[in-house]
């Protein structure tokens, strides 16, 4: 016997056409039942002799319809129910024919379905995908000591104030150092034409509030800060220091308070920049003194170096 005899023959077109004819006859119902008007049956038709469709038709005819009641006991719509039952059987046989066709095609090699062993071998022989190394998310650039920004330079020590000038109200006066008294209040100049600087605070131009106080009047008339209440926003105040340099401040606010409600934090508290406070008496006069204070707040806007001549104003 030759090697060709051992090979499985390919399905012939006639066999596939026969299978399709079976399914078409089942759906149309032409091969399932005999036509009473023609008087012929599939058994008498010579063209169907030996055809698989004949066996399918006889199997459908011989199947007992146990789920159908007798003709006399059927309800009025029993004929319609019988038609539905016939269609259901046709659909069932159609599904069976489709399954048989799939098995035939599979057996002849038409469907190329790999076995589990082939899948495993294919996966083992596949090229491995490139590996990916996970890295931690970046949380910011690492700064070494060499890359760290240099610390800010230390604040330059300014000289003590020696002179104050307020052009808007015509003030030109000397500045003397002041301390606090035993009761915690700031001392006042003994000369009504002078002003005094609280030397416990920063020099004018250094960070923080520099405090300068002066009288509003005396028994002889107006004193150095008599017109202080006339200052308005942005008026200039120039403080000259002992080394001849100067700091220029601009007025920012005016505040009238009673002595009992004196805002110590506002006047003496720390600030982020260089500021100035001017204080004088205000309010009513009771038992030889005023009952309140007038406070001017200002901030540094300019610093000037000493003049080349070295003259001190």
RAFEN-V13502 format. One record per backbone hydrogen bond with DSSP energy under -1.0 kcal/mol. NH is the residue of the N-H (numbers start at 1). CO is the residue of the C=O. Records with the same first field share a line. If there is no record, write none. Layout:
NH=CO ; CO
This chain:
16=12
17=13
18=14
19=15
20=16
21=17
22=18
23=19
24=20
25=21
26=22
27=23
28=24
29=25
33=29
39=35
48=45
51=48
54=51
56=52
57=53
58=54
59=55
60=56
61=57
62=58
66=64
68=65
78=75
81=77
82=78
83=79
84=80
85=81
86=82
87=83
88=84
89=85
90=86
91=87
92=88
93=89
94=90
95=91
96=92
97=93
98=94
99=95
100=96
101=97
102=98
103=99
104=100
105=101
106=102
107=103
108=104
109=106
110=105
113=111
119=115
120=116
121=117
122=118
123=119
124=120
125=121
126=122
148=144
162=240
163=240
164=173
165=238
166=171
169=166
171=166
173=164
175=162
176=195
178=197
181=185
184=181
187=179
194=191
195=174
196=213
197=176
198=211
199=178
201=198
206=203
208=273
210=275
212=277
213=196
214=279
218=221
221=218
223=216
224=192
225=215
226=223
228=225
230=227
231=228
234=251
235=232
237=249
238=165
239=247
240=163
241=245
242=160
244=241
246=304
247=239
248=302
249=237
250=299
251=235
252=297
253=297
255=295
257=293
259=291
262=259
264=262
267=263
268=264
269=265
275=208
276=298
277=210
278=296
279=212
280=294
282=292
286=289
289=286
291=284
292=282
293=257
294=280
295=255
296=278
297=253
298=276
299=250
300=274
301=248
302=248
304=246
310=307
